[in-house]
Amino acid sequence: MLLLAGLTVFGMFAAPAPADAATLPAGHAAPAAEGDVAVKVRVQNQVLDAATGKTKKEPIAGAKVQVLGADGALIGEGVTDDKGLTTIPVPAKADYTVKLDESSLPDGFVLEGTADRQVLEAGFVTSNVTVNYFTGQAERATIGWWSQFAQRLADGARFGLVLAMCSVGLSLIFGTTGLTNFAHGEMVTFGAMTAYILNIDLGLHLLLAAPIAILAGGLFGVAFDGIVFGPLRRRKIGLVSQMVVTVGLAIILKNAFLWQLGGRVKQFGNFNNQTCTELGPVCITPRDLTTSAISLVILIAVAFALQRTRLGKATRAVSDNPDLASSTGIDSQKIIRIVWILGGMLAATGGIFRGLDEGVSPTMGADLLFLMFAGITLGGLGSAFGALVGGFVIGLFVEVTTLGIPIFPGEDWPDPFNWIHNGVPSELKNMPAYLIMIVVLLVRPQGILGRRERVG
């Protein structure tokens, strides 16, 4: 319910009302029906604020646009509306040329770049592709370091909340069963892929597809336990052997997802191409703001349930000592099944939110797996609260380390210390998180919220 209510809020910001072709002004192209292939063209004027150095984009109405086929034949044409947007249906995903009539621009408006833009078949990640035209002045003022730092903090907090949500499920499974689940990343991918199939292939709006996918994620988790790991536990198979099984499952599922999704990153059909809203030095879209708020509410609800409810207390008891919990009348196997359901649902939710941000791909969950391990190692192995805190800190750290610290500006730092001044390259931004995991294991193996245990 929280997910449905929250997505409805930003749906009010982002989802444009459908327009009837009969009500459109003369010369405007009728919008493509949902699922139809179309080229969207947006024309905007950039106005530079000399005081702040920031650019405000204003829509340009009345701009005439044509879409031509590879052979130069006219496919369709349209005129931008009061939002600076026109949607031109095309017969299929193929190569096209988009041509803007510069004479249709208001007097004094000069187009940046060329009027002819190429659209390639590969550009149709979804059924639509958007071409942007700009006039006026672009932002030329240099963004200050503190503004960049605030933006990275906001991006890191958003990523950290998603990572924490996925890490909590992984930590609960480890705490109650002792199993290190290397297939947990595929549970994340499963949730995003299921929502994508329901949204794109079956035509369900994401507001409906997401809750169904989250429930499917819970069923997927309990299937892991009921079909694979439950029987292995009853047969007294060791944890190392079970861990090897999770590696095999991860490889099988990753290839199955690749077969289903293909190699390219997919986008959901709703809540794309949103304009960010400035909140002080931070720019964030309504979608990202809403998913962050929902993630925070979910994490608080999980923490409250673990701390205050009978089920949560039983879960913590099984995590601390399964044999002692069973001797006090707690059904440990039932608790383990519930943990698998909860872990699957949290992983699916994290996958959907990550898919909204970065797109859906067969390896998206696997890419997050070792960051999850870093989070639960930092927070404390087997501790749900530790995974919550650790996952959030790791997500924050991954984004912030790409921004260097301007110590002694102007000086060239020698290798290997130039990353301090310039920041970690984006291709290596996960590396500091792995270093943290190694250092924590060496210095404080129990993590920041874990407890020391006597061995022997």
C-alpha positions in Angstrom: 0.0 0.0 0.0 2.8 2.4 0.8 4.4 1.7 -2.6 1.1 2.2 -4.4 0.3 5.4 -2.6 3.8 6.8 -3.1 4.0 6.1 -6.8 0.6 7.6 -7.3 2.0 10.9 -5.8 4.7 11.2 -8.4 2.4 9.9 -11.1 0.4 13.2 -10.6 3.7 15.1 -11.3 4.9 13.0 -14.2 2.1 11.4 -16.1 0.6 13.7 -18.7 -3.1 13.5 -19.3 -4.1 11.8 -22.6 -5.1 14.1 -25.4 -7.8 13.4 -27.9 -6.7 13.9 -31.5 -9.9 15.9 -32.2 -9.0 18.5 -29.6 -5.5 19.1 -30.8 -4.8 22.4 -32.7 -4.5 22.1 -36.5 -1.1 20.8 -37.6 -0.3 18.9 -34.4 0.4 15.2 -34.6 -1.9 13.0 -32.6 -0.1 11.3 -29.7 0.8 7.7 -30.1 -1.2 5.1 -28.2 0.7 3.5 -25.3 2.9 0.8 -26.6 3.0 2.2 -30.2 6.4 3.1 -31.6 6.9 6.9 -31.8 9.5 9.7 -32.0 9.0 12.4 -29.3 10.5 15.8 -30.1 11.0 18.4 -27.4 12.0 22.0 -28.3 13.1 24.3 -25.4 14.7 27.7 -25.0 17.5 28.1 -22.5 17.5 31.3 -20.4 20.7 31.9 -18.5 20.3 33.6 -15.1 23.4 35.9 -14.8 23.1 36.1 -11.0 23.0 32.3 -10.3 24.7 31.0 -13.5 21.8 28.4 -13.8 19.8 27.7 -16.8 16.0 27.8 -17.0 14.4 25.8 -19.8 11.2 27.2 -21.3 9.1 25.2 -23.9 8.7 26.6 -27.4 5.3 26.1 -29.0 4.6 26.1 -32.7 7.9 24.6 -33.9 7.4 22.4 -37.0 9.1 19.0 -37.0 9.3 16.2 -39.6 10.4 12.6 -39.3 12.0 11.1 -42.5 12.7 7.5 -43.2 16.1 6.1 -44.2 15.2 6.7 -47.9 14.3 10.3 -47.2 10.5 9.7 -47.5 8.3 11.7 -45.1 7.0 9.4 -42.3 5.2 12.0 -40.2 5.2 15.6 -39.0 4.0 17.6 -36.0 3.9 20.9 -34.3 5.1 21.3 -30.7 2.4 22.1 -28.1 2.5 24.6 -25.2 4.8 22.1 -23.4 7.3 22.2 -26.3 6.5 18.6 -27.1 5.2 16.7 -30.1 4.8 12.9 -30.6 5.1 11.5 -34.1 4.1 7.8 -34.6 6.4 5.8 -36.8 5.8 2.3 -38.3 8.6 0.4 -36.5 11.9 0.7 -34.6 14.3 1.7 -37.4 16.7 4.5 -38.5 15.1 7.9 -39.0 16.0 11.5 -39.5 14.3 14.2 -37.5 14.2 17.6 -39.1 13.3 20.8 -37.4 12.0 23.8 -39.5 14.1 26.6 -38.1 11.9 29.2 -39.8 9.1 28.1 -37.4 11.1 29.2 -34.3 10.1 32.5 -32.8 12.0 35.6 -34.0 15.5 35.9 -32.4 15.7 32.3 -31.3 18.8 30.6 -32.7 19.0 26.8 -32.7 22.0 25.1 -31.0 23.5 22.4 -33.1 22.0 21.1 -36.4 18.4 21.0 -37.4 18.7 17.4 -38.7 19.2 14.7 -36.0 19.7 11.0 -36.6 17.6 8.5 -34.7 19.0 4.9 -34.8 17.1 1.7 -34.2 19.3 1.0 -31.2 18.1 4.3 -29.7 14.6 2.8 -29.1 15.3 1.4 -25.6 11.5 1.5 -25.1 8.8 2.0 -27.7 9.6 5.7 -27.8 12.7 7.7 -28.3 13.1 11.4 -27.5 15.0 14.1 -29.5 15.7 17.4 -27.8 16.4 20.7 -29.5 17.6 23.8 -27.6 17.9 27.5 -28.3 19.4 30.2 -26.2 22.3 30.1 -23.8 23.4 27.0 -21.9 24.7 27.1 -18.4 28.3 28.2 -18.4 28.9 29.0 -14.8 31.1 26.5 -12.9 29.2 24.6 -10.2 30.9 25.0 -6.9 32.4 22.1 -5.0 29.9 22.3 -2.1 27.0 22.2 -4.6 28.5 19.2 -6.2 29.1 17.6 -2.8 25.4 18.2 -1.8 24.2 16.6 -5.1 26.5 13.6 -4.6 25.2 13.2 -1.0 21.6 13.3 -2.3 22.4 10.7 -5.0 24.3 8.6 -2.5 21.5 8.7 0.0 19.0 7.6 -2.7 21.3 4.7 -3.7 22.1 3.9 -0.1 18.4 3.4 0.8 17.9 1.0 -2.1 21.1 -0.9 -1.2 20.1 -1.0 2.5 16.7 -2.5 1.5 18.3 -5.3 -0.5 21.0 -5.8 2.2 18.5 -6.3 5.0 17.0 -9.3 3.3 20.4 -10.8 2.6 21.4 -10.3 6.3 18.2 -11.8 7.7 18.7 -15.0 5.6 22.3 -15.2 6.8 21.3 -14.6 10.4 18.6 -17.2 10.5 20.2 -19.9 8.4 23.9 -19.2 8.3 23.7 -19.3 4.5 25.8 -16.8 2.4 23.4 -16.4 -0.5 25.3 -15.5 -3.7 22.0 -15.7 -5.6 20.5 -12.8 -3.7 21.5 -10.4 -6.5 19.3 -12.5 -8.9 16.4 -12.1 -6.5 16.9 -8.3 -7.0 16.9 -8.8 -10.8 13.9 -11.0 -10.7 11.8 -8.3 -9.1 12.8 -5.7 -11.7 12.4 -8.1 -14.6 8.9 -9.2 -13.4 7.8 -5.6 -13.1 9.2 -4.9 -16.6 7.4 -7.9 -18.2 4.1 -6.9 -16.6 4.6 -3.3 -17.5 5.9 -3.6 -21.1 4.8 -7.0 -22.4 1.4 -7.3 -20.6 0.6 -3.5 -20.7 0.0 -3.0 -17.0 0.8 0.4 -15.6 3.8 0.3 -13.3 1.6 1.4 -10.4 -0.1 -2.0 -10.7 2.9 -4.0 -12.0 5.2 -3.1 -9.1 3.0 -4.5 -6.2 2.5 -7.7 -8.2 6.2 -8.1 -8.9 6.9 -7.5 -5.2 4.6 -10.3 -4.2 6.2 -12.5 -6.9 9.5 -11.7 -5.3 8.3 -13.1 -2.0 7.1 -16.3 -3.7 10.4 -16.5 -5.5 12.2 -16.3 -2.1 10.1 -19.0 -0.4 10.5 -21.2 -3.5 14.3 -21.0 -3.0 13.8 -22.3 0.5 11.1 -24.8 -0.2 12.6 -26.4 -3.3 16.4 -26.0 -2.7 17.6 -25.0 0.7 14.9 -26.5 3.0 15.6 -30.0 1.7 19.4 -29.4 2.0 19.0 -28.4 5.6 16.9 -31.4 6.5 19.6 -33.6 4.9 22.2 -31.9 7.1 24.2 -30.6 4.1 26.9 -28.3 5.2 26.8 -24.5 4.8 29.8 -24.5 2.5 28.1 -26.9 0.1 24.9 -24.8 0.3 26.9 -21.7 -0.6 28.3 -23.5 -3.6 24.7 -24.3 -4.6 23.8 -20.5 -4.4 26.7 -19.8 -6.8 25.4 -22.3 -9.3 21.9 -20.9 -9.0 23.2 -17.4 -9.6 24.9 -18.5 -12.8 21.8 -20.3 -14.0 19.4 -17.5 -13.2 21.7 -14.8 -14.7 21.8 -16.7 -18.0 18.0 -17.2 -17.9 17.5 -13.5 -17.3 19.9 -12.8 -20.2 17.8 -15.1 -22.5 14.6 -13.3 -21.4 15.7 -9.7 -21.4 18.5 -9.7 -24.0 21.8 -7.9 -23.6 20.5 -4.3 -23.7 19.3 -2.2 -20.7 15.5 -1.9 -20.7 13.4 1.0 -19.4 10.0 0.9 -17.8 7.2 2.4 -19.8 6.2 4.9 -17.1 7.8 7.8 -15.2 10.6 8.4 -17.7 12.0 11.7 -19.0 11.2 13.6 -15.8 12.5 17.1 -15.2 14.3 17.5 -11.9 13.2 19.9 -9.2 15.7 22.1 -7.5 15.8 21.8 -3.7 18.5 24.3 -2.7 21.7 23.0 -4.3 20.2 19.6 -5.0 18.3 18.6 -8.2 16.0 15.6 -7.9 13.1 14.3 -9.9 9.7 13.6 -8.4 10.2 9.9 -9.1 13.5 9.7 -7.3 12.2 11.8 -4.4 9.1 9.5 -4.0 11.1 6.2 -4.3 13.5 7.5 -1.7 10.7 8.4 0.7 9.1 4.9 0.2 12.4 3.2 0.8 12.9 5.1 4.0 9.4 4.2 5.2 9.9 0.5 4.3 13.2 0.4 6.2 11.7 2.1 9.3 8.7 -0.3 9.2 11.1 -3.3 9.0 13.2 -2.0 11.9 10.0 -1.4 14.0 8.7 -4.9 13.2 11.9 -6.6 14.2 12.1 -4.6 17.4 8.5 -4.5 18.6 6.4 -7.3 17.1 6.3 -10.9 18.3 7.4 -12.1 14.8 10.3 -9.8 14.9 11.4 -10.9 18.3 11.1 -14.5 17.2 13.2 -13.8 14.1 15.9 -12.2 16.2 15.8 -15.1 18.6 16.3 -17.6 15.8 19.1 -15.4 14.4 20.9 -15.4 17.8 20.5 -19.1 18.6 18.2 -21.4 16.5 18.4 -24.4 18.9 17.6 -22.3 22.0 14.8 -20.6 20.1 13.3 -24.0 19.1 13.5 -25.2 22.7 11.4 -22.3 23.9 8.6 -23.2 21.5 9.5 -21.0 18.4 8.9 -22.8 15.1 12.3 -22.1 13.6 11.4 -23.5 10.2 8.4 -21.3 9.9 10.4 -18.2 10.8 13.0 -19.1 8.2 10.3 -19.4 5.5 8.9 -16.0 6.5 12.4 -14.5 6.4 12.9 -15.9 2.8 9.5 -14.3 1.8 10.5 -11.0 3.4 14.0 -11.1 1.8 12.5 -11.8 -1.6 10.0 -8.9 -1.3 12.7 -6.5 -0.1 15.0 -7.5 -2.9 12.2 -7.2 -5.5 11.3 -3.7 -4.3 15.0 -2.7 -4.4 15.2 -4.1 -7.9 12.2 -2.1 -9.1 13.5 1.2 -7.6 17.0 0.5 -9.1 15.4 -0.2 -12.4 13.5 3.1 -12.4 16.8 4.8 -11.8 19.3 2.9 -14.0 17.1 0.6 -16.1 16.5 -3.1 -16.1 19.3 -5.5 -17.1 20.2 -9.2 -16.6 23.2 -8.3 -14.4 21.8 -5.4 -12.3 21.4 -7.5 -9.2 24.8 -9.2 -9.6 26.4 -5.8 -9.9 25.0 -4.9 -6.5 25.8 -8.2 -4.7 29.2 -7.4 -3.4 28.1 -3.9 -2.4 25.5 -5.6 -0.3 28.1 -7.9 1.2 30.2 -4.8 2.0 27.2 -3.2 3.7 26.4 -6.2 5.9 30.1 -6.6 6.7 30.4 -3.0 7.7 27.1 -3.1 9.8 27.6 -6.6 11.3 27.2 -10.0 9.8 23.7 -11.4 10.6 22.5 -8.1 12.0 19.5 -6.6 10.2 20.0 -3.2 11.8 23.7 -3.4 10.9 22.8 -4.2 7.2 20.4 -1.3 7.2 23.1 1.2 8.4 26.0 -0.4 6.5 24.1 -0.6 3.2 23.1 3.1 3.5 26.7 4.1 4.4 28.2 2.1 1.5 25.7 3.6 -1.0 26.5 7.1 0.2 30.3 6.4 0.1 30.2 5.0 -3.5 28.7 8.2 -4.9 30.7 10.7 -2.8 34.1 9.2 -3.5 33.8 10.1 -7.2 34.1 13.8 -6.2 37.6 14.8 -5.3 38.7 17.0 -2.4 40.2 20.3 -3.8 43.3 20.3 -1.5 45.9 22.6 -2.9 44.1 23.4 -6.1 46.1 23.7 -9.2 48.8 21.2 -8.2 49.2 17.9 -10.0 49.0 15.1 -7.5 51.4 12.2 -8.1 50.1 8.7 -8.6 48.6 6.9 -6.7 47.3 9.9 -4.7 45.7 11.9 -7.6 42.3 10.4 -6.8 42.2 12.4 -3.6 42.2 15.6 -5.6 40.3 14.4 -8.7 38.0 11.8 -7.2 37.7 8.1 -8.0 37.0 7.4 -11.7 33.3 6.4 -12.2 34.4 3.1 -13.6 36.1 2.3 -10.2 33.6 3.9 -7.8 32.8 0.6 -6.2 36.4 -0.1 -5.3 36.5 2.0 -2.1 33.5 0.0 -0.8 35.4 -3.2 -1.3 38.4 -1.8 0.5 36.2 -0.8 3.4 34.9 -4.4 3.6 38.5 -5.8 3.7 39.6 -3.3 6.4 36.5 -4.0 8.6 37.2 -7.7 8.3 40.8 -7.2 9.4 40.1 -4.6 12.2 36.6 -5.3 13.5 35.2 -8.5 12.0 31.9 -8.2 13.9 31.1 -4.9 12.2 30.1 -1.6 13.7 26.8 -2.9 15.2 27.9 -6.6 15.7 28.9 -8.2 19.0 32.1 -9.9 19.8 31.7 -13.7 20.2 33.9 -16.1 22.2 35.3 -18.9 20.1 36.4 -22.2 21.8 
